[in-house]
């Protein structure tokens, strides 16, 4: 579920002001085909509500799940998602690529 705020950092602040735990996921590196550029962010709260985007939707479920774990443990994680050129062609994409996403708990 997403909020009506369109800025992930504003959503994160609002959720923290409401007393919720929050994690931020940031695209830190891309190679090849990537739906979102480096610097793109996704904010997630402890209720699994999220705002922003780190992909075209294909990896966001995994990032939200990891963000929930990171909120619990407090240990940040670097996630990597990739698809080969051959696999990309099979699923109808023009080319493959890699996306690295850093997920961290947002502390007050």
C-alpha positions in Angstrom: 0.0 0.0 0.0 1.4 3.4 -0.9 0.7 6.8 0.7 -0.6 9.8 -1.1 2.7 11.6 -0.7 4.8 11.5 -3.8 8.2 12.1 -2.2 9.7 9.0 -0.4 11.7 11.2 2.0 8.6 13.2 3.0 6.7 10.0 3.5 9.5 8.7 5.7 9.5 11.8 7.8 5.7 11.7 8.1 5.8 8.0 9.2 8.6 8.7 11.7 6.5 11.6 13.1 3.7 9.0 13.5 6.1 6.8 15.5 6.6 4.2 12.8 9.9 2.5 12.0 11.2 3.3 8.5 13.7 2.0 6.1 15.1 3.7 2.9 16.2 1.8 -0.2 18.4 3.6 -2.6 19.6 2.6 -6.1 23.3 2.9 -5.7 24.5 1.5 -9.0 23.1 0.3 -12.4 24.5 -1.4 -15.4 22.8 -2.0 -18.7 19.0 -1.7 -18.8 17.6 -0.3 -15.6 14.1 1.1 -15.0 15.3 3.7 -12.4 18.5 5.6 -12.2 21.0 5.6 -9.4 19.7 7.8 -6.6 16.1 6.6 -6.9 14.6 5.8 -3.5 11.9 3.8 -1.9 10.7 4.5 1.7 9.1 1.6 3.6 7.4 1.7 7.0 6.9 -1.2 9.5 3.3 -1.7 8.1 4.8 -2.5 4.7 3.5 0.7 3.2 5.8 2.3 0.7 6.4 5.4 -1.3 8.8 5.9 -4.3 10.4 3.4 -6.6 13.7 1.5 -7.2 12.5 -0.4 -10.2 9.7 -0.7 -12.6 8.0 -3.0 -10.1 9.9 -6.1 -10.8 12.1 -6.0 -7.7 10.1 -3.8 -5.3 8.4 -6.7 -3.5 11.8 -8.2 -2.6 13.1 -4.8 -1.5 10.1 -4.2 0.7 10.5 -7.6 2.3 14.2 -6.9 2.9 13.4 -3.4 4.3 11.1 -5.0 6.9 14.0 -7.3 7.9 16.4 -4.4 8.1 14.0 -2.4 10.3 13.9 -5.4 12.7 17.6 -6.2 12.7 19.1 -2.7 12.2 21.6 -4.2 9.9 21.8 -2.5 6.4 22.0 -4.7 3.3 23.2 -4.2 -0.3 21.0 -6.1 -2.7 21.8 -7.0 -6.3 19.4 -7.9 -9.0 20.3 -8.8 -12.5 19.2 -10.4 -15.7 21.4 -11.6 -18.6 20.9 -10.4 -22.1 19.6 -13.8 -23.1 17.1 -14.0 -20.3 16.0 -10.4 -21.0 15.3 -11.3 -24.6 13.2 -14.3 -23.5 10.9 -12.1 -21.3 10.6 -9.4 -24.0 13.1 -6.8 -22.8 15.7 -5.2 -25.1 18.7 -6.1 -23.0 19.8 -7.2 -19.6 21.1 -5.2 -16.7 22.1 -5.1 -13.0 20.7 -2.9 -10.2 22.3 -2.6 -6.8 20.0 -1.3 -4.0 21.2 -0.3 -0.5 18.6 -0.8 2.2 19.0 0.9 5.6 16.9 1.6 8.7 16.3 5.3 9.0 17.2 6.4 12.5 15.9 9.6 14.2 
